């Protein structure tokens, strides 16, 4: 069988996870490049060989997304895999048109191929858009579980802006750990509220290793909470899926990838910000929004 040449179109998060879980040891595919968007200064680097595995002894180059047509031609690419989040459907399909016009197929990997399975109970907190209030929701759920004497370990959606190999598995238990791992301001904003409450947080690049470390955390682990990023779906298969919606942006849950995936697969939908939305806006949201969820 011929090996397919692949480009993963990403933003230093979901793209690396999709590679690690589906492509890294898959001899049917050859990932010739990542492209990068959203994250400054990530293009021009390489996904390191230490993370890429035995099939990629030189690692994998990372290019700017606007080089896609040229890269497809140069590397005789068969398929481009779209792998980042909080993107309007028009932009997703515009990228598909660029890829198809250059001669390659356009693919979206779903949860079945990319979710990891934990040996601990898992609650995922995701959203239909970034900025809906996932982090506050995650912290409230953790507080509730802790009140029942359960040890909760949070796993955060990746924000690997530095040395990817050094960030392979990160554990944050104290504020000093944030300094040790050279966290950016954005990372500190996400992690510090957890550690200030005495919660352990894991993040990084290789989520198979991260999950194993969290399950065997030296301080104990009864429940894992996936603290999602943007509007991406969970990297870990949840036993209870929670999705947060925003009444200030009615209809966005049906027009931004992959937030609708989160909504359609959720067990509990939380409508946040209702105190500031106002009755008129909330009614407008209810008219324009729908989703097959069991609990709202």
Secondary structure as a PSIPRED ss2 file (coil, helix, strand):
# PSIPRED VFORMAT (PSIPRED V4.0)

   1 X C   1.000  0.000  0.000
   2 X C   1.000  0.000  0.000
   3 X C   1.000  0.000  0.000
   4 X E   0.000  0.000  1.000
   5 X E   0.000  0.000  1.000
   6 X E   0.000  0.000  1.000
   7 X E   0.000  0.000  1.000
   8 X E   0.000  0.000  1.000
   9 X E   0.000  0.000  1.000
  10 X E   0.000  0.000  1.000
  11 X C   1.000  0.000  0.000
  12 X C   1.000  0.000  0.000
  13 X C   1.000  0.000  0.000
  14 X H   0.000  1.000  0.000
  15 X H   0.000  1.000  0.000
  16 X H   0.000  1.000  0.000
  17 X H   0.000  1.000  0.000
  18 X H   0.000  1.000  0.000
  19 X H   0.000  1.000  0.000
  20 X H   0.000  1.000  0.000
  21 X H   0.000  1.000  0.000
  22 X H   0.000  1.000  0.000
  23 X H   0.000  1.000  0.000
  24 X C   1.000  0.000  0.000
  25 X C   1.000  0.000  0.000
  26 X C   1.000  0.000  0.000
  27 X C   1.000  0.000  0.000
  28 X C   1.000  0.000  0.000
  29 X E   0.000  0.000  1.000
  30 X E   0.000  0.000  1.000
  31 X E   0.000  0.000  1.000
  32 X E   0.000  0.000  1.000
  33 X E   0.000  0.000  1.000
  34 X E   0.000  0.000  1.000
  35 X E   0.000  0.000  1.000
  36 X E   0.000  0.000  1.000
  37 X C   1.000  0.000  0.000
  38 X C   1.000  0.000  0.000
  39 X C   1.000  0.000  0.000
  40 X C   1.000  0.000  0.000
  41 X C   1.000  0.000  0.000
  42 X C   1.000  0.000  0.000
  43 X C   1.000  0.000  0.000
  44 X C   1.000  0.000  0.000
  45 X C   1.000  0.000  0.000
  46 X E   0.000  0.000  1.000
  47 X E   0.000  0.000  1.000
  48 X C   1.000  0.000  0.000
  49 X H   0.000  1.000  0.000
  50 X H   0.000  1.000  0.000
  51 X H   0.000  1.000  0.000
  52 X H   0.000  1.000  0.000
  53 X C   1.000  0.000  0.000
  54 X C   1.000  0.000  0.000
  55 X C   1.000  0.000  0.000
  56 X C   1.000  0.000  0.000
  57 X C   1.000  0.000  0.000
  58 X C   1.000  0.000  0.000
  59 X C   1.000  0.000  0.000
  60 X E   0.000  0.000  1.000
  61 X E   0.000  0.000  1.000
  62 X E   0.000  0.000  1.000
  63 X E   0.000  0.000  1.000
  64 X E   0.000  0.000  1.000
  65 X H   0.000  1.000  0.000
  66 X H   0.000  1.000  0.000
  67 X H   0.000  1.000  0.000
  68 X H   0.000  1.000  0.000
  69 X H   0.000  1.000  0.000
  70 X H   0.000  1.000  0.000
  71 X H   0.000  1.000  0.000
  72 X H   0.000  1.000  0.000
  73 X H   0.000  1.000  0.000
  74 X H   0.000  1.000  0.000
  75 X C   1.000  0.000  0.000
  76 X C   1.000  0.000  0.000
  77 X C   1.000  0.000  0.000
  78 X C   1.000  0.000  0.000
  79 X E   0.000  0.000  1.000
  80 X E   0.000  0.000  1.000
  81 X E   0.000  0.000  1.000
  82 X E   0.000  0.000  1.000
  83 X E   0.000  0.000  1.000
  84 X C   1.000  0.000  0.000
  85 X C   1.000  0.000  0.000
  86 X C   1.000  0.000  0.000
  87 X E   0.000  0.000  1.000
  88 X E   0.000  0.000  1.000
  89 X H   0.000  1.000  0.000
  90 X H   0.000  1.000  0.000
  91 X H   0.000  1.000  0.000
  92 X H   0.000  1.000  0.000
  93 X H   0.000  1.000  0.000
  94 X H   0.000  1.000  0.000
  95 X H   0.000  1.000  0.000
  96 X H   0.000  1.000  0.000
  97 X H   0.000  1.000  0.000
  98 X H   0.000  1.000  0.000
  99 X H   0.000  1.000  0.000
 100 X H   0.000  1.000  0.000
 101 X H   0.000  1.000  0.000
 102 X C   1.000  0.000  0.000
 103 X C   1.000  0.000  0.000
 104 X C   1.000  0.000  0.000
 105 X E   0.000  0.000  1.000
 106 X E   0.000  0.000  1.000
 107 X E   0.000  0.000  1.000
 108 X C   1.000  0.000  0.000
 109 X C   1.000  0.000  0.000
 110 X C   1.000  0.000  0.000
 111 X H   0.000  1.000  0.000
 112 X H   0.000  1.000  0.000
 113 X H   0.000  1.000  0.000
 114 X H   0.000  1.000  0.000
 115 X C   1.000  0.000  0.000
 116 X E   0.000  0.000  1.000
 117 X C   1.000  0.000  0.000
 118 X C   1.000  0.000  0.000
 119 X C   1.000  0.000  0.000
 120 X C   1.000  0.000  0.000
 121 X E   0.000  0.000  1.000
 122 X E   0.000  0.000  1.000
 123 X E   0.000  0.000  1.000
 124 X E   0.000  0.000  1.000
 125 X E   0.000  0.000  1.000
 126 X E   0.000  0.000  1.000
 127 X E   0.000  0.000  1.000
 128 X C   1.000  0.000  0.000
 129 X C   1.000  0.000  0.000
 130 X C   1.000  0.000  0.000
 131 X C   1.000  0.000  0.000
 132 X C   1.000  0.000  0.000
 133 X C   1.000  0.000  0.000
 134 X H   0.000  1.000  0.000
 135 X H   0.000  1.000  0.000
 136 X H   0.000  1.000  0.000
 137 X H   0.000  1.000  0.000
 138 X H   0.000  1.000  0.000
 139 X H   0.000  1.000  0.000
 140 X H   0.000  1.000  0.000
 141 X H   0.000  1.000  0.000
 142 X H   0.000  1.000  0.000
 143 X H   0.000  1.000  0.000
 144 X H   0.000  1.000  0.000
 145 X H   0.000  1.000  0.000
 146 X H   0.000  1.000  0.000
 147 X C   1.000  0.000  0.000
 148 X C   1.000  0.000  0.000
 149 X C   1.000  0.000  0.000
 150 X C   1.000  0.000  0.000
 151 X C   1.000  0.000  0.000
 152 X E   0.000  0.000  1.000
 153 X E   0.000  0.000  1.000
 154 X E   0.000  0.000  1.000
 155 X E   0.000  0.000  1.000
 156 X E   0.000  0.000  1.000
 157 X C   1.000  0.000  0.000
 158 X C   1.000  0.000  0.000
 159 X C   1.000  0.000  0.000
 160 X C   1.000  0.000  0.000
 161 X C   1.000  0.000  0.000
 162 X C   1.000  0.000  0.000
 163 X C   1.000  0.000  0.000
 164 X C   1.000  0.000  0.000
 165 X C   1.000  0.000  0.000
 166 X C   1.000  0.000  0.000
 167 X C   1.000  0.000  0.000
 168 X C   1.000  0.000  0.000
 169 X E   0.000  0.000  1.000
 170 X E   0.000  0.000  1.000
 171 X E   0.000  0.000  1.000
 172 X E   0.000  0.000  1.000
 173 X C   1.000  0.000  0.000
 174 X C   1.000  0.000  0.000
 175 X H   0.000  1.000  0.000
 176 X H   0.000  1.000  0.000
 177 X H   0.000  1.000  0.000
 178 X H   0.000  1.000  0.000
 179 X H   0.000  1.000  0.000
 180 X H   0.000  1.000  0.000
 181 X C   1.000  0.000  0.000
 182 X C   1.000  0.000  0.000
 183 X C   1.000  0.000  0.000
 184 X C   1.000  0.000  0.000
 185 X H   0.000  1.000  0.000
 186 X H   0.000  1.000  0.000
 187 X H   0.000  1.000  0.000
 188 X H   0.000  1.000  0.000
 189 X H   0.000  1.000  0.000
 190 X H   0.000  1.000  0.000
 191 X H   0.000  1.000  0.000
 192 X H   0.000  1.000  0.000
 193 X H   0.000  1.000  0.000
 194 X H   0.000  1.000  0.000
 195 X H   0.000  1.000  0.000
 196 X H   0.000  1.000  0.000
 197 X C   1.000  0.000  0.000
 198 X C   1.000  0.000  0.000
 199 X C   1.000  0.000  0.000
 200 X E   0.000  0.000  1.000
 201 X E   0.000  0.000  1.000
 202 X E   0.000  0.000  1.000
 203 X E   0.000  0.000  1.000
 204 X E   0.000  0.000  1.000
 205 X C   1.000  0.000  0.000
 206 X C   1.000  0.000  0.000
 207 X H   0.000  1.000  0.000
 208 X H   0.000  1.000  0.000
 209 X H   0.000  1.000  0.000
 210 X H   0.000  1.000  0.000
 211 X H   0.000  1.000  0.000
 212 X H   0.000  1.000  0.000
 213 X H   0.000  1.000  0.000
 214 X H   0.000  1.000  0.000
 215 X H   0.000  1.000  0.000
 216 X C   1.000  0.000  0.000
 217 X C   1.000  0.000  0.000
 218 X C   1.000  0.000  0.000
 219 X C   1.000  0.000  0.000
 220 X C   1.000  0.000  0.000
 221 X C   1.000  0.000  0.000
 222 X C   1.000  0.000  0.000
 223 X E   0.000  0.000  1.000
 224 X E   0.000  0.000  1.000
 225 X E   0.000  0.000  1.000
 226 X E   0.000  0.000  1.000
 227 X E   0.000  0.000  1.000
 228 X C   1.000  0.000  0.000
 229 X C   1.000  0.000  0.000
 230 X C   1.000  0.000  0.000
 231 X C   1.000  0.000  0.000
 232 X C   1.000  0.000  0.000
 233 X C   1.000  0.000  0.000
 234 X C   1.000  0.000  0.000
 235 X C   1.000  0.000  0.000
 236 X E   0.000  0.000  1.000
 237 X C   1.000  0.000  0.000
 238 X C   1.000  0.000  0.000
 239 X C   1.000  0.000  0.000
 240 X E   0.000  0.000  1.000
 241 X E   0.000  0.000  1.000
 242 X E   0.000  0.000  1.000
 243 X E   0.000  0.000  1.000
 244 X E   0.000  0.000  1.000
 245 X E   0.000  0.000  1.000
 246 X E   0.000  0.000  1.000
 247 X H   0.000  1.000  0.000
 248 X H   0.000  1.000  0.000
 249 X H   0.000  1.000  0.000
 250 X C   1.000  0.000  0.000
 251 X C   1.000  0.000  0.000
 252 X H   0.000  1.000  0.000
 253 X H   0.000  1.000  0.000
 254 X H   0.000  1.000  0.000
 255 X C   1.000  0.000  0.000
 256 X E   0.000  0.000  1.000
 257 X E   0.000  0.000  1.000
 258 X C   1.000  0.000  0.000
 259 X H   0.000  1.000  0.000
 260 X H   0.000  1.000  0.000
 261 X H   0.000  1.000  0.000
 262 X H   0.000  1.000  0.000
 263 X H   0.000  1.000  0.000
 264 X H   0.000  1.000  0.000
 265 X C   1.000  0.000  0.000
 266 X C   1.000  0.000  0.000
 267 X C   1.000  0.000  0.000
 268 X E   0.000  0.000  1.000
 269 X E   0.000  0.000  1.000
 270 X E   0.000  0.000  1.000
 271 X E   0.000  0.000  1.000
 272 X E   0.000  0.000  1.000
 273 X C   1.000  0.000  0.000
 274 X H   0.000  1.000  0.000
 275 X H   0.000  1.000  0.000
 276 X H   0.000  1.000  0.000
 277 X H   0.000  1.000  0.000
 278 X H   0.000  1.000  0.000
 279 X H   0.000  1.000  0.000
 280 X H   0.000  1.000  0.000
 281 X H   0.000  1.000  0.000
 282 X H   0.000  1.000  0.000
 283 X H   0.000  1.000  0.000
 284 X H   0.000  1.000  0.000
 285 X H   0.000  1.000  0.000
 286 X H   0.000  1.000  0.000
 287 X H   0.000  1.000  0.000
 288 X H   0.000  1.000  0.000
 289 X C   1.000  0.000  0.000
 290 X C   1.000  0.000  0.000
 291 X C   1.000  0.000  0.000
 292 X C   1.000  0.000  0.000
 293 X C   1.000  0.000  0.000
 294 X C   1.000  0.000  0.000
 295 X E   0.000  0.000  1.000
 296 X C   1.000  0.000  0.000
